Amino acid sequence: MRRQPLPAWADIILIPLINIALALLVAGVVITLIGENPFKAFAVMFQGAFGYAEGVGYTLYYATNFIFTGLAVAIAFHAMLFNIGGEGQAYIGGLGVALVLLAFDHVLPFWALLPLAIGAAMLFGAAWAAIPAYLQAYRGSHIVITTIMFNFIASNLMVYLLVNVFIVPGSMSPESRVFDPNAWLPTVHDFFARFGIDVAPSPLNLSFIIALIAGVLVWLFIWHTRWGYAIRTVGFSEPAAEYAGISTKKIIMITMLLSGALAGMAGINEIMGVQHKLLLDFVAGYGFTGIAVALMGRNHPLGIVLSSILFGALYQGGADLTFEMPNISREMVTAIQGFIILFSGALTYMSRPWLERLFGLFVRDTPTEEAPHGR
Amino acid sequence: MAPTSSDPTYAIDLRNISKSFGTVQANNHVNLKVEAGTIHGIVGENGAGKSTLMSILYGFYEADAGEIYIFGKRTAIRNSADSIAAGIGMVHQHFMLVENFTVLENVMLGAESGAMLAGSITDAAAELDRLEREFGLAVEKDALISDLPVGQLQRVEILKALYRGARILILDEPTGVLTPQETDQLFAILRSLREQGTTVIIITHKLREIMALTDHVSVMRQGEIVASRVTAETSREELAELMVGRKVRMTIDKAPAQPGEPLLQVTNLSLYDHYGVARLDRVSLEVRAGEIVGIAGVSGNGQSELLDLLSGILPPGEGEMLISGHTVTSAHPTNPEQVRSWRVAHVPEDRLKRGLVREFSAAESAILGYHTSPEYNGTLLTKPRAIIDHCRHLMEAFDVRPAHPSLKSANFSGGNQQKLILAREMDPSPKVLLVGQPTRGVDIGAIEFIHKQIVAMRDAGSAVLLVSGELDELMSLADRIVVMFEGRIVGEVAASEADEKILGLMMANAHTPDPTTSTEEVPA
């Protein structure tokens, strides 16, 4: 049967929607199997994510993390680098934030702490990406393998530091002390409270705005600077980069450092905005979800923001679902999220050939001035 | 009802074959009859639909409409297995052989006679002996593919097809990688195949070969067969005109060169690869302002490395280069960006991999290598307007069609891609122009234009170094031709004295132009 190349809108909007629908279909079957009504379950999830102010707050708070880790994956992907290490880079980024805040929270005012903390998050995240980047650029070790390894190293390093260094003497839980409230990022409900507007409390904070700004900056960087041009050249064709005098090694370093820095920014949201202390496993898989977010968002900042909100809604709606429908366990919710990640990440292009055939049925040939292609 | 058989004197009878890719009509109601036991040529520009038609015959694509008759029998070809079963064998432009297998193993690959290899090997060896006797196709059965020269590899491909029982052999651009002598040998093989009753279809854009080899020729243009001729009753000029759809000039008018100061000087330049093998071996060369020096040679004999060294892509090994007044040695290496700043332009051999980025818009490809220039950059951000305007200017100057700067580079035809690259490199009026394979895979109409532009650069005082696999191109464009063999320069001739035979012998290193130093018999 004849295939028709898909128009851009189908590629960007229709395919992700089909993927989500397929994921929900499979998830619905599973929910039916455990004896619950899938339509009711999805309604509860949607209500939980968008139905009330606190829910929306949580959705956007989760989305903040996904925007950072998604942008991190995307920027690396433009240089054809698959950065799987967002998890570790975000974790170490959070360490950088905590170090700055623990050192200066009683000394410096908030407006001085914020840039320092952001700088530390980016620096530490970048540093954690630097060794895999160096090994890829100058020694040819595959970035996927090394960044995965660095996730484990980060995890163990943090256990060691929290148990042996940051732990509050006499305490049983491996956590640092709580920062002085002076060093906390303002939450949205605090911000509105100043103007006498009552907004339901949620962890949503200033870092959401920072994430949106980061999205704009990444967009400008990739498509409107000579460095972004060089990154994309390397990503599309290394021989062309070589010919143009672009050093692939340098580009790998620059791209991975930026990618690590963006992932590290998730530490600002979690450590400075929400937890207000350093603790174990605060990254909670945001780094890995960033991969699915970037895939679904087609490595474009706008797409990443939208898919981050979708994933934020899944996290938040999923939490409400376990609460409302006790038959559906936390694991079940994780499974539903897993289906979405599977269909919109790993199986992104599964539906494309079918869709192309479908378009082939409906689109009639139009005469064209273009010369026919050989092959 | 459609008839299910036709005249069996036709090995292939295609009726009303149509195939479109999206909105592009690659084949439009193609009718083609190929007489059994003849050699039939198919010519056409790139994108005329030759390869699509052959791919339909070989089962890579299924036609949208039309019928295929093989030896008079209506045949449905849905995949290559159907095609092989119908007796069709294909020799691809790029060989499809397993490098670390022997000839015998490659021939029987996928056509083993049983699960155990020992039996297959005996059978295959016996069959190969028979084919060798019958067609005079001698190849050492136990040689590793990686040890064989390209001419031999092609024989292996032909043997593979015959081993699978091919009675119709399709060859797609078979001579692209061969020396003139190897080409002659191939033609001898094809003629003997014809004597034995095999039908041969050859796709090529080299009209000289069509005239020398084929019995019949069909011309394709824009997805259609526009003419079929008995080869003896047509001419190169007529075929070229049919291909392009208008009169084409086959030769270039150019005034004698007026060489000025040397702008490229290479002295004892050597380059060694990872294994310590010399890719370039004490090469010395000079190109002066206002002349075109051509480099002939079978591809892979050091021409690409020479271009890469001169353009700063590869770091020099031993020896010295003087590039546009700047000395480059291994102690004083350079890089492509710096070389460009010395007003050296480079049109790379591999257009699609290097010359542009297929995924980029034409405007983005049009600044490749010049993307850091202040012309296109502010302090932080690029200047999109300036980039688009520049691309528009290049497209206008070099007649790139369609003139849409935002169109993806991959969506231009080969000729237009090449014109865009040439425009980009020639626009800053460079002092030195390095050109690799300027017309490979480019339509005849565009070739004429590109040749004119290169000569115009010479006349404007640029030093031009031209690497080409097309001897015709070298002989008509260059003022002097040097020949490379295994990394060395083995000879030099003035273009006016060069002919195919001399160059061909030099390319195979069987000839030295100076009889006093010759150790071999020079054919008259």
Interface residues (C-beta under 8 A of the other chain):
Chain A: R2 Q4 P5 L220 H224 T225 R226 Y229 A230 R232 T233 F236 S237 P239 A240 E242 Y243 A244 G245 D365 T366 P367 T368 E369 E370 A371 P372 H373 G374 R375
Chain B: S20 F21 G22 T23 V24 Q25 A26 N27 N46 G47 A48 G49 K50 S51 T52 S55 D64 Q222 G223 S311 G312 I313 N335 P336 E337 Q338 V339 R340 H346 P348 D350 K353 R354 G355 L356 V357 R358 E359 F360 E364 I367 L368 G369 H371 T372 Y376 N377 L380 L381 T382 P384 P402 N411 S413
